[in-house]
Amino acid sequence: MNEPEPGQDQKMRRIAFAELKDPVVCVALGLGSGLAPKAPGTAGTLVAVPLVLAMQNLPLMIYGIITLLVTMIGIWICNYASRKLGVHDHPGIVIDEVAGFLITMFAVPSGWQWLLAGFVLFRFFDALKPWPISWMDKNISGGFGIMIDDVAAGLVSLALLQAYWYGFVQ
């Protein structure tokens, strides 16, 4: 396990090039998007946009299975990467944002307006972390802990998108 240099904030520990060669760490880092110097969570969510676009016309069951697999495997990936990097929930780990955004966009109509609304809502709830998302973020550890606050932010965002769709559109 890598340890941060003395006096270095663990959340901001630089990632060595050799660590990027590990394919699991590379996936955890959103294929490098999580290394963005500003707003790595937003960069990680942007990586999920083409995935959502590719999946949006799939049958809901297939979309749901893929989302569940990304989330479940993501828990293991987050756990592995956090141990490998020596930092719990390093900001560069963004596979949780990918899973959260897939959840946000489940059964949402196609169209750039819906994609933008889902993106903004997910980023809002993931960054702001209102209760109980903040409680989950602070009190649940390991790969599950890294993933669960983004899953919760995705579920809240999904609920709001669905409420709008069913309450105002139809």
BAPA-77114 format. One line per 10 residues: their letters; for each residue x, y, z of C-alpha. Coordinates in nm, 2 decimals, m for minus. Layout:
BEGIN
a> X Y Z  ...
END
This chain:
BEGIN
mnepepgqdq> 0.00 0.00 0.00  0.13 0.34 m0.08  0.16 0.60 0.19  0.14 0.97 0.14  0.44 1.19 0.20  0.47 1.34 0.55  0.24 1.64 0.58  0.06 1.57 0.26  m0.32 1.56 0.26  m0.42 1.20 0.19
kmrriafael> m0.72 1.32 m0.02  m0.48 1.51 m0.25  m0.20 1.25 m0.28  m0.05 1.25 m0.63  m0.09 0.93 m0.83  0.23 0.78 m0.96  0.25 0.68 m1.33  0.32 0.32 m1.23  m0.01 0.31 m1.04  m0.19 0.41 m1.37
kdpvvcvalg> m0.06 0.09 m1.53  m0.28 m0.12 m1.30  m0.60 m0.17 m1.51  m0.83 m0.18 m1.21  m0.69 0.15 m1.08  m0.72 0.29 m1.43  m1.09 0.20 m1.44  m1.14 0.34 m1.09  m0.99 0.67 m1.21  m1.24 0.68 m1.50
lgsglapkap> m0.97 0.60 m1.76  m0.78 0.90 m1.63  m1.07 1.15 m1.61  m1.04 1.14 m1.23  m0.70 1.30 m1.26  m0.85 1.63 m1.37  m0.69 1.90 m1.15  m1.03 2.07 m1.09  m1.37 1.89 m1.04  m1.26 1.53 m1.09
gtagtlvavp> m1.61 1.41 m1.00  m1.75 1.62 m1.28  m1.49 1.48 m1.52  m1.58 1.13 m1.41  m1.94 1.19 m1.47  m1.87 1.32 m1.82  m1.71 0.98 m1.89  m2.05 0.83 m1.82  m2.23 1.04 m2.07  m2.13 0.84 m2.38
lvlamqnlpl> m2.21 0.52 m2.19  m2.56 0.66 m2.11  m2.61 0.76 m2.47  m2.51 0.41 m2.59  m2.74 0.25 m2.34  m3.05 0.47 m2.35  m3.23 0.28 m2.62  m3.16 m0.06 m2.46  m3.45 m0.25 m2.30  m3.49 m0.13 m1.94
miygiitllv> m3.40 m0.47 m1.80  m3.07 m0.47 m1.99  m2.99 m0.11 m1.88  m3.07 m0.21 m1.52  m2.85 m0.52 m1.53  m2.56 m0.32 m1.67  m2.61 m0.05 m1.41  m2.63 m0.31 m1.13  m2.31 m0.48 m1.26  m2.12 m0.15 m1.29
tmigiwicny> m2.23 m0.07 m0.93  m2.15 m0.41 m0.78  m1.82 m0.44 m0.96  m1.75 m0.08 m0.88  m1.77 m0.15 m0.51  m1.48 m0.40 m0.55  m1.29 m0.16 m0.78  m1.33 0.12 m0.53  m1.21 m0.10 m0.25  m0.91 m0.23 m0.45
asrklgvhdh> m0.81 0.12 m0.58  m0.84 0.28 m0.24  m0.61 0.01 m0.09  m0.37 0.04 m0.38  m0.35 0.42 m0.36  m0.34 0.41 0.02  m0.62 0.67 0.05  m0.98 0.60 0.13  m1.20 0.77 m0.14  m0.92 0.95 m0.32
pgividevag> m1.08 1.23 m0.53  m0.95 1.06 m0.85  m1.16 0.75 m0.79  m1.46 0.83 m1.01  m1.61 0.49 m1.10  m1.87 0.58 m0.83  m1.97 0.88 m1.03  m2.02 0.66 m1.34  m2.25 0.43 m1.15  m2.44 0.72 m0.99
flitmfavps> m2.50 0.88 m1.33  m2.62 0.55 m1.48  m2.87 0.53 m1.19  m2.98 0.89 m1.25  m3.06 0.83 m1.61  m3.24 0.50 m1.57  m3.58 0.50 m1.75  m3.54 0.87 m1.83  m3.66 0.99 m2.17  m3.40 1.04 m2.45
gwqwllagfv> m3.29 1.39 m2.54  m3.02 1.64 m2.45  m3.25 1.83 m2.21  m3.30 1.52 m2.00  m2.93 1.43 m2.02  m2.84 1.78 m1.91  m3.10 1.79 m1.63  m2.98 1.45 m1.50  m2.62 1.56 m1.52  m2.69 1.89 m1.32
lfrffdalkp> m2.90 1.71 m1.06  m2.65 1.43 m1.01  m2.36 1.67 m0.98  m2.56 1.89 m0.74  m2.65 1.61 m0.50  m2.31 1.44 m0.53  m2.13 1.77 m0.45  m2.37 1.91 m0.19  m2.43 1.58 m0.02  m2.75 1.67 0.18
wpiswmdkni> m2.85 1.43 0.46  m2.86 1.13 0.45  m2.60 1.13 0.16  m2.36 1.32 0.38  m2.41 1.07 0.67  m2.33 0.78 0.43  m2.02 0.96 0.30  m1.88 1.01 0.65  m1.99 0.69 0.82  m1.96 0.40 0.57
sggfgimidd> m1.62 0.28 0.48  m1.45 0.06 0.22  m1.55 0.02 m0.14  m1.92 0.01 m0.04  m1.87 0.34 0.14  m1.71 0.50 m0.16  m1.99 0.39 m0.38  m2.30 0.44 m0.16  m2.31 0.82 m0.15  m2.30 0.83 m0.53
vaaglvslal> m2.57 0.56 m0.55  m2.78 0.77 m0.31  m2.72 1.09 m0.51  m2.82 0.90 m0.83  m3.14 0.77 m0.67  m3.24 1.12 m0.55  m3.17 1.26 m0.89  m3.36 0.98 m1.06  m3.66 1.03 m0.83  m3.67 1.40 m0.92
lqaywygfvq> m3.64 1.34 m1.29  m3.92 1.08 m1.27  m4.14 1.30 m1.06  m4.10 1.57 m1.32  m4.17 1.33 m1.61  m4.48 1.18 m1.46  m4.60 1.48 m1.28  m4.57 1.75 m1.54  m4.51 1.60 m1.89  m4.79 1.34 m1.92
END
